[in-house]
Amino acid sequence: MNNINNPLSEYQSPPKETLINFGIDISKEAVEKYALEKFGRLPQSHIEMTSARDSKIIEKTRRNMKNENINTRNSTRSG
């Protein structure tokens, strides 16, 4: 049953296996390493950890989509 005050109260994030299938490592160690490289420090709270994880997912997804688009353009030009 939905909580009227919070429509996302029953939201469940996708399982880690789903993201692993896309080659994105969202383990605690991988996210901490990403945060250290991108933000210069380790996440200090759950919110910062979640934000770093989401940022990593977005960056990797954009990179994968860009590479896919480049590959698609190259294959149509050579054919």
C-alpha positions as CSV (number, residue, x, y, z in Angstrom):
1,M,0.0,0.0,0.0
2,N,1.4,3.4,-1.0
3,N,2.1,6.0,1.6
4,I,0.1,9.1,0.5
5,N,2.8,11.4,1.9
6,N,5.6,9.5,0.1
7,P,4.6,8.0,-3.2
8,L,8.1,6.4,-3.5
9,S,7.8,4.6,-0.1
10,E,7.6,1.2,-1.9
11,Y,10.3,1.9,-4.4
12,Q,13.0,-0.7,-4.5
13,S,16.3,-0.1,-6.4
14,P,17.3,-2.6,-9.0
15,P,19.3,-5.5,-7.7
16,K,23.1,-5.3,-8.0
17,E,23.0,-8.2,-10.5
18,T,21.2,-6.0,-13.0
19,L,23.9,-3.4,-13.0
20,I,26.7,-6.0,-13.1
21,N,25.1,-7.2,-16.4
22,F,26.0,-3.8,-17.8
23,G,29.5,-4.0,-16.6
24,I,29.1,-1.4,-13.8
25,D,30.7,-2.3,-10.5
26,I,28.7,-0.7,-7.7
27,S,30.4,-2.5,-4.8
28,K,31.3,-0.4,-1.8
29,E,34.9,-0.5,-2.7
30,A,34.4,0.5,-6.3
31,V,32.1,3.4,-5.3
32,E,34.6,4.6,-2.7
33,K,37.4,4.5,-5.2
34,Y,35.3,6.4,-7.7
35,A,34.4,9.0,-5.1
36,L,38.0,9.4,-4.1
37,E,39.1,9.9,-7.8
38,K,36.2,12.2,-8.8
39,F,35.4,14.2,-5.6
40,G,38.8,13.9,-3.7
41,R,37.4,12.2,-0.6
42,L,35.5,9.2,0.6
43,P,31.8,9.4,1.1
44,Q,31.0,10.4,4.7
45,S,27.4,9.4,4.9
46,H,24.8,7.2,3.2
47,I,23.6,10.1,1.1
48,E,27.1,10.8,-0.2
49,M,27.6,7.1,-0.9
50,T,24.3,6.9,-2.8
51,S,25.2,10.1,-4.7
52,A,28.6,8.8,-5.7
53,R,27.1,5.5,-6.8
54,D,24.5,7.2,-8.9
55,S,27.1,9.5,-10.4
56,K,29.2,6.5,-11.3
57,I,26.3,4.8,-13.0
58,I,25.3,7.9,-15.0
59,E,28.9,8.5,-16.1
60,K,29.5,4.8,-17.2
61,T,26.1,4.7,-18.9
62,R,26.7,7.9,-20.9
63,R,30.2,6.5,-21.9
64,N,28.6,3.2,-23.0
65,M,25.9,5.0,-25.0
66,K,28.4,7.3,-26.6
67,N,30.6,4.3,-27.6
68,E,27.6,2.5,-28.9
69,N,26.5,5.5,-31.0
70,I,30.0,5.8,-32.5
71,N,30.1,2.1,-33.3
72,T,26.7,2.3,-35.0
73,R,27.8,5.3,-37.1
74,N,31.0,3.6,-38.1
75,S,29.2,0.4,-39.1
76,T,26.7,2.3,-41.3
77,R,29.5,4.2,-43.0
78,S,31.5,1.2,-43.9
79,G,28.6,-0.8,-45.2
